[in-house]
Each structure stands twice: as C-alpha cells, then as structure tokens.
Amino acid sequence: MRVLVVEDDLLIGDGLKTGLEQLGFTVDWFRQGKEALSALSAAPFDAVVLDLGLPGMDGMDILQCWRKAGQDAPVLVLTARDGVSDRIKGLDSGADDYLVKPFALGEVAARLRALIRRRHGHSANRLNHGRLTFDPEGRCAWLDDAPLELTAREMALLELLLTHKGRVLPRELIEDKLYGWGQELESNAVEVYVHHLRKKLGASFIRTQRGVGYTLGEPA
C-alpha cells in the first residue's frame, strides 16, 4: 500500500518513512505544505499521514483543499496540537483519524491499515481468497495453512490484488502502488513478480486481461 507522509521534522519524517517501509508500505515523504498540496493528485495513494504545523501552508488548510477538490484518500492527522477543539476541527475538516505526538510507530501503522481496510470495504484483519490467507500486519501468507516464502515486492503485489478483488489492475497502476518516487523500476518488474507468484500459488491465481492488466483468479 502506498502512503503519503507530510511532515517537516527531519527526525520524525525519516523515522516514519523508514519504519513504515520496513512494515511493508511504499512511502513518499514531503516536508513543505505547498508541495504536499499537489502530491496527493500525482499518485494513487492509499492513505496520508499529515502533520498540521507545516512551512509554507498549514496542514489544516491542505486538508480542507484536498476535500474540496474531491480527494477521498483517508487522512491520519499526526500532530502536536492536542486540544479537544483541535481534534474536533481536524475531524470536521475531513480527517479520518487523529493522533497526537509523541506516537508509537506501530500504532501509526495499525491506524493506517484500519483506514485502508475501511476504504476498500474489508472488516477482517486478514485477507482470504480460496485456500490463501494473508496477514497484512504480520506480512505473511499461507496456502492450505502452509507458510509461503515471499519477497517484499511479491508480498506487496499479493496484498494489492487481494485488496482489489474483482478489479483488473493496469500494469501502470501496479507500478505506481509498489514504487515510490525516486525508486528504480525495471521495465518488466511487474511481469516478473506476477510470474513468481504464479509459481508459488498456481498458474491460475493471477489472470491476465490482455491489453488491460491483472486480476485475481483462483489458487490452484
């Protein structure tokens, strides 16, 4: 899942980016308010972590602009503003969740996973498809209760497909979800990951819609 982090503090921003990437997220980090304003429309982000005290443009104003523009990505406000009135204003301005600094990285990740689950209509913590079970929190998967050995990118592709059941995902969208800005991308990377998953899950697990993209089939 791809997450936009908007945080001007170098230590906090770097910690969020590094920590969330280790937990399986693809993360793009911006420090300036005006840069963040346009970033949300430039890539298919699944969720946003937004600080309010930003240089150039206040986070609350950014949030309100996003919502007025129809941007519906779930937003977790992460801020030092801890007053009840601040939390009320943030939620009423369009935030989906509100967390006060200092924070625990694990809680940020858990809240993001919950926001993304709700956005895609999933209530359970684990994602199931036939004989396959995937645990987004533990970053592990099983086929017929046997653990699967998956790389980080294979895991991310599997999560993406399971989250978007019934939808054909274009190759370009998959690339945008798995890779952040500045990350090197091989021209056939998606095809390679699809091939590896098919070898581990069965040839029919991922179906190719020629000229369109990829969608879930059934585990063999």
Accessible surface in RSA format (square Angstrom, percent):
REM  Atomic radii and reference values for relative SASA: ProtOr
REM  Chains: A
REM  Algorithm: Lee & Richards
REM  Probe-radius: 1.40
REM  Slices: 20
REM RES _ NUM      All-atoms   Total-Side   Main-Chain    Non-polar    All polar
REM                ABS   REL    ABS   REL    ABS   REL    ABS   REL    ABS   REL
RES MET A   1     8.62   4.5   4.74   3.1   3.89   9.3   4.52   3.8   4.11   5.4
RES ARG A   2     4.83   2.0   4.83   2.5   0.00   0.0   0.00   0.0   4.83   2.9
RES VAL A   3     0.00   0.0   0.00   0.0   0.00   0.0   0.00   0.0   0.00   0.0
RES LEU A   4     0.00   0.0   0.00   0.0   0.00   0.0   0.00   0.0   0.00   0.0
RES VAL A   5     0.00   0.0   0.00   0.0   0.00   0.0   0.00   0.0   0.00   0.0
RES VAL A   6     0.32   0.2   0.00   0.0   0.32   0.8   0.00   0.0   0.32   0.9
RES GLU A   7     2.27   1.3   2.27   1.7   0.00   0.0   0.98   1.9   1.29   1.1
RES ASP A   8    43.82  30.7  40.11  39.9   3.71   8.8   2.72   6.4  41.10  41.0
RES ASP A   9    60.84  42.6  53.73  53.5   7.11  16.8  14.94  35.2  45.90  45.8
RES LEU A  10   109.35  60.9 103.50  74.0   5.85  14.7 103.70  72.8   5.65  15.2
RES LEU A  11   153.32  85.4 144.61 103.5   8.72  21.9 148.38 104.2   4.94  13.3
RES ILE A  12    47.98  27.3  41.21  30.7   6.77  16.3  47.13  33.9   0.84   2.3
RES GLY A  13     0.00   0.0   0.00   N/A   0.00   0.0   0.00   0.0   0.00   0.0
RES ASP A  14    77.03  54.0  77.03  76.7   0.00   0.0  13.10  30.8  63.92  63.8
RES GLY A  15    38.56  47.6   0.00   N/A  38.56  47.6  33.72  92.5   4.85  10.9
RES LEU A  16     2.85   1.6   1.18   0.8   1.67   4.2   1.18   0.8   1.67   4.5
RES LYS A  17    61.25  29.9  61.25  37.6   0.00   0.0  47.66  42.9  13.59  14.5
RES THR A  18    60.84  43.3  58.96  59.8   1.88   4.5  46.56  62.5  14.28  21.6
RES GLY A  19     6.99   8.6   0.00   N/A   6.99   8.6   6.13  16.8   0.86   1.9
RES LEU A  20     0.00   0.0   0.00   0.0   0.00   0.0   0.00   0.0   0.00   0.0
RES GLU A  21    59.70  34.3  44.00  33.3  15.69  37.4  18.73  36.2  40.97  33.5
RES GLN A  22   144.24  80.7 107.77  78.8  36.47  86.8  44.20  94.1 100.03  75.9
RES LEU A  23    58.78  32.7  55.92  40.0   2.86   7.2  56.19  39.5   2.59   7.0
RES GLY A  24    23.72  29.3   0.00   N/A  23.72  29.3  17.15  47.1   6.57  14.7
RES PHE A  25    15.56   7.8   9.03   5.6   6.52  17.0   9.32   5.7   6.24  17.9
RES THR A  26    11.70   8.3   8.55   8.7   3.15   7.5   3.72   5.0   7.97  12.1
RES VAL A  27     1.58   1.0   0.00   0.0   1.58   3.8   0.00   0.0   1.58   4.3
RES ASP A  28     7.51   5.3   5.36   5.3   2.15   5.1   3.42   8.0   4.09   4.1
RES TRP A  29    60.44  24.3  32.99  16.0  27.45  64.5  32.99  17.6  27.45  44.5
RES PHE A  30    44.19  22.1  41.74  25.9   2.46   6.4  44.19  26.8   0.00   0.0
RES ARG A  31    99.80  41.9  97.76  49.8   2.04   4.9  26.15  35.7  73.65  44.6
RES GLN A  32    77.71  43.5  77.71  56.8   0.00   0.0  23.24  49.5  54.47  41.3
RES GLY A  33     0.00   0.0   0.00   N/A   0.00   0.0   0.00   0.0   0.00   0.0
RES LYS A  34   142.42  69.5 133.09  81.7   9.33  22.2  76.38  68.7  66.04  70.3
RES GLU A  35    90.30  51.8  81.86  61.9   8.45  20.1  36.07  69.8  54.23  44.3
RES ALA A  36     0.00   0.0   0.00   0.0   0.00   0.0   0.00   0.0   0.00   0.0
RES LEU A  37    61.25  34.1  53.18  38.0   8.07  20.3  53.18  37.4   8.07  21.7
RES SER A  38    71.54  60.5  64.82  86.5   6.72  15.5  47.14 100.4  24.39  34.2
RES ALA A  39     4.79   4.4   0.50   0.8   4.29   9.8   4.79   6.7   0.00   0.0
RES LEU A  40     7.36   4.1   2.38   1.7   4.98  12.5   2.38   1.7   4.98  13.4
RES SER A  41    81.69  69.0  46.56  62.1  35.13  80.9  31.52  67.1  50.17  70.3
RES ALA A  42    67.17  61.8  31.54  48.7  35.63  81.0  42.09  59.3  25.08  66.4
RES ALA A  43    14.55  13.4   1.53   2.4  13.02  29.6   9.07  12.8   5.48  14.5
RES PRO A  44    39.95  29.1  26.04  23.7  13.90  50.5  39.49  32.6   0.46   2.8
RES PHE A  45     7.19   3.6   0.01   0.0   7.18  18.7   0.01   0.0   7.18  20.5
RES ASP A  46     0.23   0.2   0.23   0.2   0.00   0.0   0.00   0.0   0.23   0.2
RES ALA A  47     0.00   0.0   0.00   0.0   0.00   0.0   0.00   0.0   0.00   0.0
RES VAL A  48     0.00   0.0   0.00   0.0   0.00   0.0   0.00   0.0   0.00   0.0
RES VAL A  49     1.34   0.9   1.34   1.2   0.00   0.0   1.34   1.2   0.00   0.0
RES LEU A  50     0.00   0.0   0.00   0.0   0.00   0.0   0.00   0.0   0.00   0.0
RES ASP A  51     8.21   5.7   7.72   7.7   0.48   1.1   0.41   1.0   7.79   7.8
RES LEU A  52     0.00   0.0   0.00   0.0   0.00   0.0   0.00   0.0   0.00   0.0
RES GLY A  53    41.13  50.7   0.00   N/A  41.13  50.7  29.06  79.7  12.07  27.0
RES LEU A  54    17.53   9.8   0.00   0.0  17.53  44.1   1.44   1.0  16.09  43.3
RES PRO A  55    55.30  40.3  43.13  39.3  12.18  44.3  54.75  45.2   0.55   3.4
RES GLY A  56    57.55  71.0   0.00   N/A  57.55  71.0  27.55  75.6  30.00  67.2
RES MET A  57    42.10  21.8  33.22  22.0   8.89  21.2  36.70  31.2   5.41   7.2
RES ASP A  58    43.06  30.2  36.28  36.1   6.78  16.0  23.23  54.7  19.83  19.8
RES GLY A  59     0.00   0.0   0.00   N/A   0.00   0.0   0.00   0.0   0.00   0.0
RES MET A  60     7.84   4.1   7.84   5.2   0.00   0.0   7.84   6.7   0.00   0.0
RES ASP A  61    67.01  46.9  65.83  65.5   1.18   2.8  11.88  28.0  55.13  55.0
RES ILE A  62     0.00   0.0   0.00   0.0   0.00   0.0   0.00   0.0   0.00   0.0
RES LEU A  63     0.00   0.0   0.00   0.0   0.00   0.0   0.00   0.0   0.00   0.0
RES GLN A  64    58.89  32.9  56.87  41.6   2.02   4.8  14.17  30.2  44.72  33.9
RES CYS A  65    50.30  38.0  44.46  49.6   5.83  13.7  10.61  26.9  39.69  42.8
RES TRP A  66     4.64   1.9   4.30   2.1   0.34   0.8   4.64   2.5   0.00   0.0
RES ARG A  67    60.01  25.2  43.00  21.9  17.00  40.5  36.08  49.3  23.93  14.5
RES LYS A  68   181.56  88.6 141.59  86.9  39.97  95.2  96.94  87.3  84.62  90.1
RES ALA A  69    80.67  74.2  39.64  61.2  41.03  93.3  52.58  74.0  28.09  74.4
RES GLY A  70    60.06  74.1   0.00   N/A  60.06  74.1  36.75 100.9  23.31  52.2
RES GLN A  71    47.39  26.5  43.35  31.7   4.04   9.6   4.51   9.6  42.88  32.5
RES ASP A  72   106.25  74.4  89.31  88.9  16.94  40.1  37.39  88.0  68.86  68.7
RES ALA A  73     4.92   4.5   4.19   6.5   0.73   1.7   4.19   5.9   0.73   1.9
RES PRO A  74     7.83   5.7   7.15   6.5   0.68   2.5   7.83   6.5   0.00   0.0
RES VAL A  75     0.00   0.0   0.00   0.0   0.00   0.0   0.00   0.0   0.00   0.0
RES LEU A  76     0.00   0.0   0.00   0.0   0.00   0.0   0.00   0.0   0.00   0.0
RES VAL A  77     0.00   0.0   0.00   0.0   0.00   0.0   0.00   0.0   0.00   0.0
RES LEU A  78     0.95   0.5   0.95   0.7   0.00   0.0   0.95   0.7   0.00   0.0
RES THR A  79     2.13   1.5   2.13   2.2   0.00   0.0   0.00   0.0   2.13   3.2
RES ALA A  80    74.73  68.7  57.25  88.3  17.48  39.8  58.48  82.4  16.24  43.0
RES ARG A  81    81.86  34.4  75.06  38.3   6.80  16.2  35.41  48.4  46.45  28.2
RES ASP A  82    91.74  64.3  82.11  81.7   9.63  22.8   9.92  23.3  81.82  81.6
RES GLY A  83    27.92  34.4   0.00   N/A  27.92  34.4  27.10  74.4   0.82   1.8
RES VAL A  84    94.00  61.9  88.59  80.2   5.40  13.0  88.59  77.0   5.40  14.7
RES SER A  85    82.51  69.7  72.67  97.0   9.84  22.7  50.55 107.6  31.96  44.8
RES ASP A  86    44.88  31.4  44.18  44.0   0.69   1.6   0.68   1.6  44.20  44.1
RES ARG A  87    81.48  34.2  81.48  41.5   0.00   0.0  23.88  32.6  57.61  34.9
RES ILE A  88    95.78  54.5  93.76  69.9   2.02   4.9  95.69  68.9   0.09   0.2
RES LYS A  89   114.26  55.7 109.41  67.1   4.86  11.6  59.67  53.7  54.59  58.1
RES GLY A  90     0.00   0.0   0.00   N/A   0.00   0.0   0.00   0.0   0.00   0.0
RES LEU A  91    84.57  47.1  71.14  50.9  13.43  33.8  71.24  50.0  13.33  35.9
RES ASP A  92   119.88  84.0  83.48  83.1  36.41  86.1  29.25  68.8  90.63  90.4
RES SER A  93    18.01  15.2   4.50   6.0  13.52  31.1   8.98  19.1   9.03  12.7
RES GLY A  94    23.29  28.7   0.00   N/A  23.29  28.7  19.32  53.0   3.98   8.9
RES ALA A  95     9.69   8.9   0.00   0.0   9.69  22.0   0.00   0.0   9.69  25.7
RES ASP A  96    67.39  47.2  42.19  42.0  25.20  59.6   9.02  21.2  58.37  58.2
RES ASP A  97    28.31  19.8  26.89  26.8   1.42   3.4   4.54  10.7  23.77  23.7
RES TYR A  98    18.96   8.8   4.22   2.4  14.74  38.4   4.22   3.2  14.74  18.2
RES LEU A  99    17.09   9.5  16.19  11.6   0.90   2.3  17.09  12.0   0.00   0.0
RES VAL A 100    40.46  26.6  33.46  30.3   7.00  16.9  33.46  29.1   7.00  19.0
RES LYS A 101    38.14  18.6  26.59  16.3  11.55  27.5  16.73  15.1  21.41  22.8
RES PRO A 102   135.45  98.7 114.34 104.2  21.11  76.8 119.38  98.6  16.08  99.9
RES PHE A 103    56.75  28.4  23.18  14.4  33.57  87.4  32.16  19.5  24.59  70.4
RES ALA A 104    59.67  54.9  51.11  78.9   8.56  19.5  57.63  81.2   2.03   5.4
RES LEU A 105    59.59  33.2  52.30  37.4   7.30  18.3  52.30  36.7   7.30  19.6
RES GLY A 106    45.28  55.8   0.00   N/A  45.28  55.8  35.72  98.0   9.56  21.4
RES GLU A 107    69.68  40.0  61.76  46.7   7.92  18.8  28.61  55.3  41.07  33.5
RES VAL A 108     0.00   0.0   0.00   0.0   0.00   0.0   0.00   0.0   0.00   0.0
RES ALA A 109     0.65   0.6   0.65   1.0   0.00   0.0   0.65   0.9   0.00   0.0
RES ALA A 110    45.16  41.5  39.63  61.2   5.53  12.6  40.87  57.6   4.28  11.3
RES ARG A 111    68.01  28.6  64.64  33.0   3.38   8.0  18.15  24.8  49.87  30.2
RES LEU A 112     0.00   0.0   0.00   0.0   0.00   0.0   0.00   0.0   0.00   0.0
RES ARG A 113    30.29  12.7  28.03  14.3   2.25   5.4  11.87  16.2  18.42  11.2
RES ALA A 114    21.03  19.3  20.67  31.9   0.36   0.8  20.91  29.4   0.13   0.3
RES LEU A 115     5.62   3.1   3.64   2.6   1.99   5.0   3.82   2.7   1.80   4.8
RES ILE A 116     9.48   5.4   9.48   7.1   0.00   0.0   9.48   6.8   0.00   0.0
RES ARG A 117    56.35  23.7  54.81  27.9   1.54   3.7  14.26  19.5  42.09  25.5
RES ARG A 118   151.00  63.4 129.18  65.9  21.82  52.0  71.51  97.7  79.49  48.2
RES ARG A 119    94.44  39.7  58.11  29.6  36.33  86.5  32.18  44.0  62.25  37.7
RES HIS A 120    49.51  27.1  24.25  16.9  25.26  64.6  20.73  21.4  28.78  33.5
RES GLY A 121    69.18  85.3   0.00   N/A  69.18  85.3  36.77 100.9  32.41  72.6
RES HIS A 122    45.03  24.6  38.04  26.4   6.99  17.9  26.68  27.5  18.35  21.3
RES SER A 123   112.45  95.0  80.40 107.3  32.05  73.8  54.38 115.8  58.07  81.4
RES ALA A 124    58.50  53.8  48.01  74.1  10.50  23.9  56.53  79.6   1.97   5.2
RES ASN A 125    96.18  66.3  89.13  86.1   7.05  17.0  21.23  51.1  74.95  72.4
RES ARG A 126   117.72  49.4 113.08  57.6   4.64  11.0  28.02  38.3  89.70  54.4
RES LEU A 127    14.44   8.0  12.77   9.1   1.67   4.2  14.44  10.1   0.00   0.0
RES ASN A 128    80.30  55.4  70.36  68.0   9.94  23.9  27.19  65.4  53.11  51.3
RES HIS A 129    18.98  10.4  17.51  12.2   1.48   3.8  15.48  16.0   3.51   4.1
RES GLY A 130    65.00  80.2   0.00   N/A  65.00  80.2  28.76  78.9  36.24  81.2
RES ARG A 131   105.59  44.3  91.16  46.5  14.43  34.4  62.50  85.4  43.09  26.1
RES LEU A 132     0.39   0.2   0.00   0.0   0.39   1.0   0.00   0.0   0.39   1.1
RES THR A 133    32.97  23.4  32.97  33.4   0.00   0.0  10.12  13.6  22.85  34.5
RES PHE A 134     0.00   0.0   0.00   0.0   0.00   0.0   0.00   0.0   0.00   0.0
RES ASP A 135    21.06  14.8  21.06  21.0   0.00   0.0   0.20   0.5  20.86  20.8
RES PRO A 136    11.67   8.5  11.08  10.1   0.59   2.1  11.08   9.1   0.59   3.7
RES GLU A 137   113.56  65.2 101.98  77.2  11.58  27.6  22.56  43.6  91.00  74.3
RES GLY A 138    44.29  54.6   0.00   N/A  44.29  54.6  24.16  66.3  20.13  45.1
RES ARG A 139    51.63  21.7  40.14  20.5  11.49  27.3  29.84  40.8  21.78  13.2
RES CYS A 140    43.57  33.0  42.35  47.2   1.22   2.9  27.88  70.6  15.69  16.9
RES ALA A 141     0.64   0.6   0.00   0.0   0.64   1.5   0.00   0.0   0.64   1.7
RES TRP A 142    57.52  23.1  57.16  27.7   0.37   0.9  35.74  19.1  21.78  35.3
RES LEU A 143    25.01  13.9  22.71  16.2   2.30   5.8  22.71  15.9   2.30   6.2
RES ASP A 144    81.63  57.2  56.82  56.6  24.81  58.7  35.36  83.2  46.27  46.1
RES ASP A 145   133.13  93.3 109.96 109.4  23.17  54.8  29.83  70.2 103.30 103.0
RES ALA A 146    53.49  49.2  50.05  77.2   3.44   7.8  53.41  75.2   0.08   0.2
RES PRO A 147   101.66  74.1  84.02  76.6  17.64  64.1  84.02  69.4  17.64 109.6
RES LEU A 148    31.14  17.3  17.15  12.3  13.99  35.2  18.29  12.8  12.85  34.6
RES GLU A 149   147.84  84.9 141.14 106.8   6.69  15.9  64.01 123.8  83.82  68.4
RES LEU A 150    26.79  14.9   0.03   0.0  26.76  67.3   2.09   1.5  24.71  66.5
RES THR A 151    73.93  52.6  65.26  66.2   8.66  20.6  72.31  97.1   1.61   2.4
RES ALA A 152    87.20  80.2  66.46 102.6  20.74  47.2  74.95 105.5  12.25  32.4
RES ARG A 153    68.09  28.6  67.76  34.5   0.33   0.8  20.39  27.9  47.70  28.9
RES GLU A 154     3.89   2.2   3.89   2.9   0.00   0.0   0.00   0.0   3.89   3.2
RES MET A 155    16.65   8.6  16.65  11.0   0.00   0.0  16.65  14.2   0.00   0.0
RES ALA A 156     9.48   8.7   8.95  13.8   0.53   1.2   8.95  12.6   0.53   1.4
RES LEU A 157     0.45   0.2   0.45   0.3   0.00   0.0   0.45   0.3   0.00   0.0
RES LEU A 158     0.00   0.0   0.00   0.0   0.00   0.0   0.00   0.0   0.00   0.0
RES GLU A 159    13.12   7.5  13.12   9.9   0.00   0.0   0.14   0.3  12.98  10.6
RES LEU A 160     1.07   0.6   1.07   0.8   0.00   0.0   1.07   0.8   0.00   0.0
RES LEU A 161     1.66   0.9   1.39   1.0   0.27   0.7   1.45   1.0   0.21   0.6
RES LEU A 162     0.62   0.3   0.00   0.0   0.62   1.6   0.00   0.0   0.62   1.7
RES THR A 163    11.54   8.2   6.06   6.1   5.48  13.1   2.13   2.9   9.41  14.2
RES HIS A 164    17.07   9.3   8.51   5.9   8.56  21.9  11.76  12.1   5.31   6.2
RES LYS A 165   101.20  49.4  75.82  46.5  25.37  60.4  46.70  42.0  54.50  58.1
RES GLY A 166    79.96  98.6   0.00   N/A  79.96  98.6  40.32 110.7  39.64  88.8
RES ARG A 167   118.24  49.6 112.78  57.5   5.45  13.0  43.89  60.0  74.35  45.1
RES VAL A 168    42.79  28.2  30.43  27.6  12.35  29.8  30.43  26.4  12.35  33.5
RES LEU A 169     0.30   0.2   0.30   0.2   0.00   0.0   0.30   0.2   0.00   0.0
RES PRO A 170    48.57  35.4  48.57  44.3   0.00   0.0  48.57  40.1   0.00   0.0
RES ARG A 171    69.90  29.3  69.70  35.5   0.20   0.5  27.00  36.9  42.90  26.0
RES GLU A 172   107.19  61.5 106.53  80.6   0.66   1.6  58.76 113.7  48.44  39.5
RES LEU A 173    28.50  15.9  25.18  18.0   3.32   8.3  27.46  19.3   1.04   2.8
RES ILE A 174     0.01   0.0   0.01   0.0   0.00   0.0   0.01   0.0   0.00   0.0
RES GLU A 175    24.94  14.3  23.63  17.9   1.30   3.1   2.93   5.7  22.01  18.0
RES ASP A 176    62.76  44.0  61.59  61.3   1.17   2.8   2.97   7.0  59.79  59.6
RES LYS A 177    13.94   6.8  13.59   8.3   0.35   0.8   4.36   3.9   9.58  10.2
RES LEU A 178     2.76   1.5   2.61   1.9   0.16   0.4   2.70   1.9   0.06   0.2
RES TYR A 179    20.74   9.7  17.08   9.7   3.66   9.5  10.47   7.9  10.27  12.7
RES GLY A 180     6.61   8.2   0.00   N/A   6.61   8.2   1.57   4.3   5.04  11.3
RES TRP A 181   117.36  47.1  93.50  45.3  23.87  56.0  72.25  38.5  45.11  73.2
RES GLY A 182    88.98 109.7   0.00   N/A  88.98 109.7  44.41 121.9  44.57  99.8
RES GLN A 183    70.24  39.3  50.27  36.7  19.98  47.6  28.16  59.9  42.09  31.9
RES GLU A 184   151.89  87.2 124.18  93.9  27.71  66.0  57.91 112.0  93.98  76.7
RES LEU A 185    66.19  36.9  39.12  28.0  27.07  68.0  39.18  27.5  27.01  72.7
RES GLU A 186   111.96  64.3 108.38  82.0   3.59   8.5  44.52  86.1  67.44  55.1
RES SER A 187    92.31  78.0  76.50 102.1  15.82  36.4  56.32 119.9  35.99  50.4
RES ASN A 188    78.89  54.4  78.35  75.7   0.54   1.3  24.20  58.2  54.69  52.9
RES ALA A 189     5.88   5.4   2.61   4.0   3.27   7.4   5.87   8.3   0.01   0.0
RES VAL A 190     0.04   0.0   0.04   0.0   0.00   0.0   0.04   0.0   0.00   0.0
RES GLU A 191    66.32  38.1  60.84  46.0   5.48  13.0  45.82  88.6  20.49  16.7
RES VAL A 192    53.98  35.5  50.97  46.1   3.01   7.2  53.98  46.9   0.00   0.0
RES TYR A 193    36.06  16.8  36.06  20.5   0.00   0.0  16.80  12.6  19.26  23.7
RES VAL A 194     2.41   1.6   2.41   2.2   0.00   0.0   2.41   2.1   0.00   0.0
RES HIS A 195   101.73  55.6 100.46  69.8   1.26   3.2  64.55  66.5  37.17  43.3
RES HIS A 196    66.06  36.1  65.26  45.4   0.80   2.1  39.40  40.6  26.66  31.0
RES LEU A 197     0.00   0.0   0.00   0.0   0.00   0.0   0.00   0.0   0.00   0.0
RES ARG A 198    64.24  27.0  60.58  30.9   3.66   8.7  20.03  27.4  44.21  26.8
RES LYS A 199   151.38  73.8 112.34  68.9  39.04  92.9  67.10  60.4  84.27  89.8
RES LYS A 200    78.86  38.5  58.39  35.8  20.47  48.7  53.51  48.2  25.34  27.0
RES LEU A 201     2.79   1.6   0.00   0.0   2.79   7.0   1.72   1.2   1.06   2.9
RES GLY A 202    16.90  20.8   0.00   N/A  16.90  20.8  14.79  40.6   2.11   4.7
RES ALA A 203    83.17  76.5  67.41 104.0  15.76  35.8  67.98  95.7  15.19  40.2
RES SER A 204    56.34  47.6  48.84  65.2   7.50  17.3  47.77 101.7   8.57  12.0
RES PHE A 205     0.00   0.0   0.00   0.0   0.00   0.0   0.00   0.0   0.00   0.0
RES ILE A 206     2.00   1.1   0.00   0.0   2.00   4.8   0.00   0.0   2.00   5.4
RES ARG A 207   119.31  50.1 115.48  58.9   3.83   9.1  52.64  71.9  66.67  40.4
RES THR A 208    67.41  47.9  40.40  41.0  27.01  64.4  35.52  47.7  31.90  48.2
RES GLN A 209    68.95  38.6  67.51  49.3   1.44   3.4   5.52  11.7  63.43  48.1
RES ARG A 210   219.20  92.0 193.21  98.5  25.99  61.9  78.74 107.6 140.46  85.1
RES GLY A 211    87.11 107.4   0.00   N/A  87.11 107.4  43.94 120.6  43.16  96.7
RES VAL A 212    87.95  57.9  72.01  65.2  15.94  38.4  76.75  66.7  11.20  30.4
RES GLY A 213     7.48   9.2   0.00   N/A   7.48   9.2   6.47  17.8   1.01   2.3
RES TYR A 214    21.71  10.1  21.71  12.3   0.00   0.0   6.19   4.7  15.51  19.1
RES THR A 215     5.45   3.9   5.33   5.4   0.12   0.3   1.11   1.5   4.34   6.6
RES LEU A 216    15.80   8.8   4.41   3.2  11.39  28.6   4.41   3.1  11.39  30.6
RES GLY A 217     8.73  10.8   0.00   N/A   8.73  10.8   6.62  18.2   2.12   4.7
RES GLU A 218   102.64  58.9 100.85  76.3   1.79   4.3  56.23 108.8  46.41  37.9
RES PRO A 219    15.32  11.2   1.70   1.6  13.62  49.5   1.70   1.4  13.62  84.6
RES ALA A 220    71.35  65.6  38.77  59.8  32.58  74.1  66.14  93.1   5.20  13.8
END  Absolute sums over single chains surface
CHAIN  1 A    10350.8       8031.6       2319.2       5539.7       4811.0
END  Absolute sums over all chains
TOTAL         10350.8       8031.6       2319.2       5539.7       4811.0
